[in-house]
Amino acid sequence: MTSHENSSGSRLNRCPVYEYAFIIVVCALSIFPFYFMIVSATNKSTDVIAGKMVPGTYLIQNIKALVARGGLGTALWNSLRTTTIQTVLSIFVCSLAGYGFQVYRDRHKDFLMKILLLSMMIPFASIMVPLFKMFSSAHLLNTTLGFVLPSVSTAFLIFFFRQNSQSFPLETIQAARIDGLNEFQIYLRVYFPIMSPTFAAAAIVTFMNGWNNYMWPLIVMQSQGMRTMPLFVTNLTAGYVTDYGLLMLSVTIMTLPTVILFFTQQRRFVEGVTGSVK
């Protein structure tokens, strides 16, 4: 290797200081909202309004005040129950659909997929009233089933599973059929284990969407006992005076489950998004 090649390689390996500075600034801007949320949970409302950026000593008082308002445990349980059911059903239905789109041969399936993708362009606000009338007629308002049904099958998840299934070895399915497995057994014993990173990524996305969902629960969950965490947090701002320390504490509690889920499944999430097959 010549000296010119060595100097070119060393220049490529060197990262200028301004690039590190840019990365640090971007990371700081990304982390700042979370830092301010956690710090504000330990301060009084007046300190939060004043923009205090250091942790305070008011965390215990905020926790006691939040518990005294009532409904926190119920809201957490409602969110956990409905979101878990929604995630399990959505992953099952959409993975079956994505599996079918990729494995089975049909000349109309591409056209059907285009129709599904077009449905992603329809805003939820445009179908909100018809959905409410349908669920009201079916007596599904204020029920877990009413919360879950609109999100059981989504075009995004079906497309996600279909795209990731393109790297699935179809020869494995042929071998499983020769061994006598039926299609559902192939799905459970062959497809699911191999595509587990895709299932993990889809589960994280679905859980986060369901956990943070506000508009549909606001419409369908009409009693106080069926409130989810987004509705609980919103009710903290309903009075004449908002306690921002209390509000930030509730937002922090609401954020914890999704943060824990993401960081515990981060590796599998990245594998699933990049379409890895193990």
C-alpha positions as CSV (number, residue, x, y, z in Angstrom):
1,M,0.0,0.0,0.0
2,T,1.4,3.4,-0.9
3,S,1.8,6.4,1.4
4,H,-0.9,8.2,-0.6
5,E,-3.4,5.3,0.1
6,N,-2.3,5.4,3.8
7,S,-3.0,9.1,4.1
8,S,-6.4,8.8,2.4
9,G,-7.4,6.0,4.7
10,S,-6.3,7.9,7.8
11,R,-8.3,10.9,6.7
12,L,-11.4,8.8,6.2
13,N,-10.9,7.2,9.7
14,R,-10.6,10.6,11.4
15,C,-13.8,12.3,12.5
16,P,-13.5,16.1,12.7
17,V,-14.3,17.8,16.0
18,Y,-17.3,19.7,14.6
19,E,-18.9,16.3,13.7
20,Y,-18.7,15.2,17.3
21,A,-20.1,18.6,18.4
22,F,-23.0,18.2,16.0
23,I,-23.8,14.7,17.3
24,I,-23.6,16.0,20.9
25,V,-26.0,18.9,20.2
26,V,-28.5,16.7,18.5
27,C,-28.4,14.1,21.3
28,A,-28.8,16.9,23.9
29,L,-31.8,18.3,22.0
30,S,-33.4,14.8,21.8
31,I,-32.9,14.0,25.5
32,F,-33.8,17.4,26.9
33,P,-37.6,16.9,26.9
34,F,-37.2,13.7,28.9
35,Y,-34.8,15.4,31.3
36,F,-37.2,18.3,31.8
37,M,-40.1,16.0,32.3
38,I,-38.3,14.0,35.0
39,V,-36.9,17.1,36.7
40,S,-40.3,18.8,36.7
41,A,-41.8,15.8,38.5
42,T,-39.6,16.6,41.5
43,N,-40.5,20.3,41.6
44,K,-43.5,22.5,42.6
45,S,-45.8,23.9,40.0
46,T,-44.4,27.4,40.4
47,D,-40.8,26.1,39.9
48,V,-41.9,24.3,36.7
49,I,-43.5,27.5,35.3
50,A,-40.3,29.4,36.2
51,G,-38.3,26.9,34.2
52,K,-36.3,25.3,36.9
53,M,-33.8,22.9,35.4
54,V,-32.4,21.1,38.4
55,P,-34.1,18.4,40.5
56,G,-36.1,19.6,43.5
57,T,-37.3,18.1,46.7
58,Y,-41.1,18.0,46.0
59,L,-41.3,14.5,44.5
60,I,-42.9,12.8,47.6
61,Q,-45.5,15.6,47.9
62,N,-46.3,15.2,44.2
63,I,-46.7,11.4,44.6
64,K,-49.0,11.8,47.6
65,A,-51.1,14.4,45.8
66,L,-51.4,12.3,42.7
67,V,-52.5,9.2,44.7
68,A,-54.9,11.4,46.7
69,R,-56.7,12.4,43.5
70,G,-57.7,8.8,42.8
71,G,-58.0,6.8,39.6
72,L,-54.2,6.4,38.9
73,G,-54.2,2.6,39.5
74,T,-57.4,2.1,37.6
75,A,-56.1,4.1,34.6
76,L,-52.8,2.2,34.6
77,W,-54.7,-1.2,34.7
78,N,-57.1,-0.2,32.0
79,S,-54.3,1.0,29.7
80,L,-52.2,-2.2,30.4
81,R,-55.2,-4.5,29.9
82,T,-56.6,-3.0,26.7
83,T,-53.2,-2.3,25.1
84,T,-52.0,-5.9,25.8
85,I,-55.1,-7.4,24.3
86,Q,-54.9,-5.1,21.3
87,T,-51.2,-5.9,20.7
88,V,-51.7,-9.7,20.9
89,L,-54.7,-9.7,18.6
90,S,-53.2,-7.2,16.1
91,I,-49.9,-9.2,15.9
92,F,-51.8,-12.4,15.4
93,V,-54.2,-11.2,12.7
94,C,-51.7,-9.0,10.8
95,S,-49.0,-11.6,10.8
96,L,-51.4,-14.2,9.4
97,A,-52.3,-11.7,6.7
98,G,-48.7,-10.8,5.9
99,Y,-47.8,-14.5,5.9
100,G,-50.6,-15.3,3.5
101,F,-49.7,-12.4,1.1
102,Q,-46.1,-13.6,0.8
103,V,-46.5,-17.4,0.9
104,Y,-49.6,-18.0,-1.3
105,R,-49.7,-17.3,-5.0
106,D,-52.7,-15.3,-6.3
107,R,-52.8,-12.8,-9.2
108,H,-55.1,-10.5,-7.3
109,K,-53.1,-10.2,-4.1
110,D,-50.9,-7.3,-5.3
111,F,-54.0,-5.3,-6.2
112,L,-55.5,-6.1,-2.8
113,M,-52.3,-4.9,-1.1
114,K,-52.5,-1.6,-3.0
115,I,-56.0,-1.1,-1.7
116,L,-54.8,-1.7,1.8
117,L,-52.0,0.8,1.4
118,L,-54.4,3.4,0.0
119,S,-56.5,3.0,3.2
120,M,-53.5,4.3,5.2
121,M,-54.1,7.7,3.6
122,I,-57.6,8.0,5.1
123,P,-57.4,10.1,8.3
124,F,-59.0,8.7,11.4
125,A,-61.1,11.8,11.9
126,S,-63.0,11.0,8.7
127,I,-64.1,7.6,9.9
128,M,-64.6,8.5,13.6
129,V,-68.3,9.3,13.4
130,P,-69.3,6.2,11.4
131,L,-67.2,4.1,13.8
132,F,-69.0,5.6,16.8
133,K,-72.4,4.9,15.2
134,M,-71.5,1.3,14.4
135,F,-70.1,0.7,17.9
136,S,-73.0,2.4,19.6
137,S,-75.5,0.2,17.6
138,A,-73.5,-2.9,18.6
139,H,-73.5,-1.8,22.3
140,L,-69.7,-1.9,22.3
141,L,-69.2,1.6,23.9
142,N,-67.3,1.6,27.2
143,T,-66.0,-1.9,26.6
144,T,-62.5,-3.4,26.1
145,L,-63.7,-4.9,22.8
146,G,-64.8,-1.5,21.6
147,F,-61.3,-0.2,22.3
148,V,-59.5,-3.0,20.6
149,L,-61.6,-3.8,17.4
150,P,-60.6,-0.7,15.3
151,S,-56.9,-1.6,15.6
152,V,-57.0,-5.3,15.3
153,S,-56.1,-5.2,11.6
154,T,-54.0,-2.3,10.3
155,A,-52.6,-1.8,6.8
156,F,-49.2,-0.8,8.2
157,L,-48.7,-4.0,10.1
158,I,-49.9,-6.2,7.3
159,F,-47.5,-4.4,5.0
160,F,-44.7,-4.7,7.6
161,F,-45.1,-8.4,8.0
162,R,-45.3,-9.0,4.2
163,Q,-42.1,-7.0,3.5
164,N,-40.2,-8.8,6.2
165,S,-41.6,-12.2,5.0
166,Q,-39.8,-11.7,1.7
167,S,-36.6,-12.8,3.3
168,F,-38.4,-15.9,4.8
169,P,-37.0,-19.2,3.3
170,L,-40.0,-20.7,1.4
171,E,-38.1,-24.0,1.1
172,T,-38.7,-24.4,4.8
173,I,-42.4,-24.3,4.3
174,Q,-42.2,-26.9,1.5
175,A,-40.2,-29.2,3.8
176,A,-42.7,-28.7,6.6
177,R,-45.6,-29.6,4.3
178,I,-43.7,-32.8,3.3
179,D,-43.3,-33.6,7.0
180,G,-47.1,-33.5,7.4
181,L,-47.6,-30.1,9.1
182,N,-50.8,-28.2,8.3
183,E,-50.7,-24.5,7.5
184,F,-51.5,-23.3,11.0
185,Q,-48.8,-25.6,12.5
186,I,-46.3,-24.2,10.0
187,Y,-47.2,-20.7,11.1
188,L,-46.8,-21.5,14.8
189,R,-43.8,-23.9,14.7
190,V,-41.8,-22.6,11.7
191,Y,-42.8,-19.1,10.7
192,F,-43.1,-17.6,14.2
193,P,-39.7,-18.8,15.6
194,I,-37.8,-17.7,12.5
195,M,-39.6,-14.3,12.2
196,S,-39.5,-13.6,16.0
197,P,-37.5,-10.3,15.5
198,T,-40.2,-9.0,13.2
199,F,-42.9,-10.0,15.8
200,A,-41.0,-8.2,18.5
201,A,-40.7,-5.0,16.4
202,A,-44.3,-5.1,15.5
203,A,-45.3,-5.7,19.1
204,I,-43.4,-2.7,20.3
205,V,-44.9,-0.4,17.7
206,T,-48.4,-1.7,18.3
207,F,-48.1,-1.4,22.1
208,M,-46.8,2.1,21.9
209,N,-49.5,3.2,19.6
210,G,-52.2,1.6,21.8
211,W,-50.7,2.9,25.0
212,N,-50.6,6.5,23.7
213,N,-53.9,6.4,21.9
214,Y,-56.1,9.3,23.0
215,M,-58.8,10.1,20.4
216,W,-60.6,6.7,20.2
217,P,-60.5,6.0,24.0
218,L,-61.9,9.5,24.5
219,I,-64.9,8.6,22.3
220,V,-65.5,5.0,23.3
221,M,-64.5,4.9,27.0
222,Q,-67.2,7.1,28.5
223,S,-67.2,6.2,32.2
224,Q,-64.6,7.2,34.8
225,G,-63.9,3.6,35.6
226,M,-62.8,2.9,32.0
227,R,-60.4,5.8,31.6
228,T,-56.9,5.0,30.2
229,M,-53.7,6.9,31.1
230,P,-53.9,9.5,28.3
231,L,-57.4,10.4,29.5
232,F,-56.3,10.4,33.1
233,V,-53.4,12.8,32.3
234,T,-55.7,15.1,30.3
235,N,-58.1,15.3,33.3
236,L,-55.3,16.8,35.4
237,T,-55.5,19.9,33.3
238,A,-59.3,20.3,33.5
239,G,-59.4,22.6,36.5
240,Y,-58.9,26.4,36.7
241,V,-55.4,25.9,38.0
242,T,-53.0,23.2,36.6
243,D,-50.5,21.7,39.0
244,Y,-47.6,21.2,36.5
245,G,-45.5,19.2,39.0
246,L,-48.3,16.8,39.3
247,L,-48.9,16.8,35.6
248,M,-45.2,16.0,34.8
249,L,-45.2,13.2,37.4
250,S,-48.2,11.6,35.8
251,V,-46.6,11.9,32.3
252,T,-43.4,10.3,33.7
253,I,-45.4,7.4,35.1
254,M,-47.2,7.0,31.8
255,T,-44.0,7.0,29.8
256,L,-42.2,4.4,31.9
257,P,-43.9,1.2,30.5
258,T,-43.1,2.1,26.9
259,V,-39.5,3.1,27.8
260,I,-38.9,-0.2,29.6
261,L,-40.4,-2.2,26.8
262,F,-38.3,-0.5,24.1
263,F,-35.0,-0.7,26.0
264,T,-35.5,-4.4,26.9
265,Q,-36.4,-5.3,23.4
266,Q,-34.2,-2.8,21.6
267,R,-31.9,-5.3,19.8
268,R,-34.9,-7.4,18.5
269,F,-36.6,-4.2,17.5
270,V,-33.7,-3.2,15.3
271,E,-33.4,-6.7,13.8
272,G,-37.1,-6.6,13.0
273,V,-37.1,-3.2,11.4
274,T,-34.1,-4.1,9.2
275,G,-35.8,-7.3,8.2
276,S,-33.4,-9.8,9.8
277,V,-34.4,-13.4,9.8
278,K,-32.9,-15.6,12.5
